[in-house]
Amino acid sequence: MALTFPNHSRSYDPGKQSIRFTGYDGVFEISVFVEVAILQAMTKERLSEEIHYLAAFDGLRAAIERHTSKTYSRRRRATVVLTKADIK
């Protein structure tokens, strides 16, 4: 089954320097962490605060969801950590 993203909530995790959001594989919830470095690479901007990270994530959400789906299809786990290597 394909990964879907019906829940649009997201949050910033300062300890992991990531944006966290949720995807679903059927009834299974998949936690996704997107490293802040990805957002900086994709926007080519220097982001420094939570509000900037979340705004960048919101603007790039469709692309991030596509990269997350590709990464998840290669290694199906309950947690996906999207790194810069996954977006190349």
Rosetta silent file (secondary structure, phi, psi, omega in degrees, C-alpha in Angstrom):
SEQUENCE: MALTFPNHSRSYDPGKQSIRFTGYDGVFEISVFVEVAILQAMTKERLSEEIHYLAAFDGLRAAIERHTSKTYSRRRRATVVLTKADIK
SCORE:     score description
SCORE:     0.000 S_00000001
   1 L     0.000  147.440 -179.225    0.000    0.000    0.000 S_00000001
   2 L   -78.219  150.729  176.441    1.192    3.533   -0.717 S_00000001
   3 E   -76.022  132.896  178.804    2.150    5.945    2.017 S_00000001
   4 E  -122.325  161.758 -175.700   -0.445    8.710    2.514 S_00000001
   5 L  -134.081   65.265 -176.923   -0.350   11.979    4.446 S_00000001
   6 L   -74.302  -22.050 -178.026   -3.910   12.933    5.451 S_00000001
   7 L   -95.974  117.983 -175.597   -2.853   14.685    8.669 S_00000001
   8 L   -91.801    7.602  178.277   -1.241   18.064    7.940 S_00000001
   9 L   -74.240  150.967  178.136    0.041   18.726   11.445 S_00000001
  10 E  -153.660  158.730  179.118    3.782   19.017   11.945 S_00000001
  11 E  -147.153  158.390  178.920    6.076   20.107   14.729 S_00000001
  12 E   -96.334  133.356  177.359    9.662   21.126   15.244 S_00000001
  13 E  -112.318  101.132 -176.469   11.889   18.901   17.395 S_00000001
  14 L   -64.779  -31.210  179.575   14.847   21.016   18.565 S_00000001
  15 L   -65.463  -37.052 -179.926   16.683   18.006   20.012 S_00000001
  16 L   -97.591   -3.016 -176.299   16.706   16.221   16.666 S_00000001
  17 L    49.881   51.272 -174.754   16.902   19.416   14.604 S_00000001
  18 E  -143.323  159.123  168.005   13.989   18.050   12.580 S_00000001
  19 E   -99.082  131.968  179.848   10.426   18.627   11.562 S_00000001
  20 E  -107.595  135.267  171.715    8.193   15.744   12.611 S_00000001
  21 E  -148.239  178.935 -172.156    5.041   14.733   10.791 S_00000001
  22 E  -125.188  139.949  171.656    3.018   11.571   10.235 S_00000001
  23 E  -121.497  169.802 -179.782    2.260    9.347    7.287 S_00000001
  24 E  -135.054  133.276  172.644    0.085    6.243    7.047 S_00000001
  25 E  -111.849   91.600 -172.116    0.621    2.908    5.369 S_00000001
  26 L    65.853 -121.233 -179.957   -2.911    1.568    5.552 S_00000001
  27 L   -92.529   -3.572 -177.388   -3.694    1.513    9.283 S_00000001
  28 E   -88.517  126.942  178.362   -0.031    1.768   10.323 S_00000001
  29 E   -83.997  131.929 -179.168    1.188    5.163   11.495 S_00000001
  30 E  -116.063  120.105  176.569    4.645    6.123   10.236 S_00000001
  31 E   -83.079  132.498 -178.125    6.619    8.821   12.087 S_00000001
  32 E  -122.574  131.485  175.607    8.671   10.994    9.758 S_00000001
  33 E  -118.996  125.084  179.943   11.552   13.253   10.757 S_00000001
  34 E  -109.973  116.153 -179.409   12.896   15.731    8.194 S_00000001
  35 E   -62.715  140.205  179.507   16.319   17.123    9.037 S_00000001
  36 H   -57.874  -32.397  179.816   16.509   20.920    9.047 S_00000001
  37 H   -58.049  -32.470  177.480   19.521   20.671    6.721 S_00000001
  38 H   -63.850  -45.021 -179.011   17.163   19.422    3.980 S_00000001
  39 H   -62.200  -41.383  178.966   15.016   22.519    4.281 S_00000001
  40 H   -65.804  -39.937  179.435   18.079   24.747    4.049 S_00000001
  41 H   -67.401  -40.619 -176.794   19.354   22.839    1.000 S_00000001
  42 H   -74.722  -31.674 -179.421   16.004   22.915   -0.783 S_00000001
  43 H   -94.016  -16.657 -176.362   15.322   26.604   -0.110 S_00000001
  44 L    58.447   32.114  178.484   18.965   27.684   -0.396 S_00000001
  45 L  -122.086  155.902  175.403   18.335   29.965    2.574 S_00000001
  46 L   -89.167  107.008 -179.677   19.915   30.157    6.000 S_00000001
  47 L   -99.276  139.091 -174.414   17.124   29.194    8.379 S_00000001
  48 L  -135.195   -7.342 -176.721   17.665   29.772   12.079 S_00000001
  49 L  -135.120  157.451 -178.592   14.379   29.652   13.987 S_00000001
  50 H   -52.525  -44.214 -178.161   11.454   27.296   14.446 S_00000001
  51 H   -61.422  -35.632  178.232    9.044   29.608   12.629 S_00000001
  52 H   -71.793  -40.597  178.301   11.350   29.639    9.581 S_00000001
  53 H   -61.098  -45.978 -178.382   11.764   25.852    9.623 S_00000001
  54 H   -67.061  -39.131  178.515    8.006   25.307    9.747 S_00000001
  55 H   -65.275  -42.261  178.097    7.334   27.871    7.001 S_00000001
  56 H   -63.546  -43.586  178.444    9.966   26.271    4.761 S_00000001
  57 H   -59.105  -46.804 -179.156    8.508   22.820    5.447 S_00000001
  58 H   -59.022  -41.370 -179.901    5.005   24.035    4.583 S_00000001
  59 H   -70.138  -26.223 -177.880    6.216   25.473    1.285 S_00000001
  60 H  -105.382    7.220 -171.040    8.086   22.284    0.395 S_00000001
  61 H   -53.010  -46.288 -177.796    5.584   19.801    1.803 S_00000001
  62 H   -59.983  -45.295  178.719    4.556   18.192   -1.507 S_00000001
  63 H   -65.682  -41.155  179.560    8.189   17.562   -2.498 S_00000001
  64 H   -63.669  -41.129  177.762    9.060   16.310    0.988 S_00000001
  65 H   -62.635  -38.992  177.231    6.119   13.891    0.925 S_00000001
  66 H   -63.541  -45.913  178.697    7.317   12.522   -2.444 S_00000001
  67 H   -64.209  -37.663  178.199   10.843   12.009   -1.108 S_00000001
  68 H   -63.331  -44.364  179.553    9.440   10.421    2.054 S_00000001
  69 H   -61.014  -42.859  178.817    7.355    7.969    0.016 S_00000001
  70 H   -63.363  -45.605 -179.729   10.397    6.966   -2.064 S_00000001
  71 H   -63.917  -43.392 -179.999   12.549    6.518    1.032 S_00000001
  72 H   -63.517  -38.175 -178.577    9.840    4.549    2.822 S_00000001
  73 H   -65.416  -26.762  178.234    9.344    2.223   -0.143 S_00000001
  74 H   -79.890  -33.841 -178.424   13.052    1.256    0.039 S_00000001
  75 L  -143.929   89.226 -176.149   13.081    0.567    3.780 S_00000001
  76 L   -71.139  106.157  178.560    9.671    0.063    5.324 S_00000001
  77 L  -137.941  163.455 -179.384    9.973    1.006    8.976 S_00000001
  78 L   -71.555  -16.028  177.722    7.723    2.649   11.547 S_00000001
  79 E  -131.041  131.757  176.538   10.056    5.662   11.583 S_00000001
  80 E  -117.220  127.860  173.944   11.543    7.405    8.559 S_00000001
  81 E  -111.026  111.363 -179.303   14.372    9.905    8.980 S_00000001
  82 E   -86.712  120.571 -178.343   14.697   11.917    5.794 S_00000001
  83 L  -113.869  173.509  178.444   18.277   13.126    5.290 S_00000001
  84 H   -59.002  -32.689  179.028   19.994   15.181    2.586 S_00000001
  85 H   -63.651  -26.961 -178.601   21.109   11.926    0.936 S_00000001
  86 H   -78.335  -15.904 -176.922   17.437   10.986    0.407 S_00000001
  87 H  -101.263    4.534 -179.859   16.610   14.083   -1.648 S_00000001
  88 L   -88.529    0.000    0.000   19.316   13.726   -4.288 S_00000001
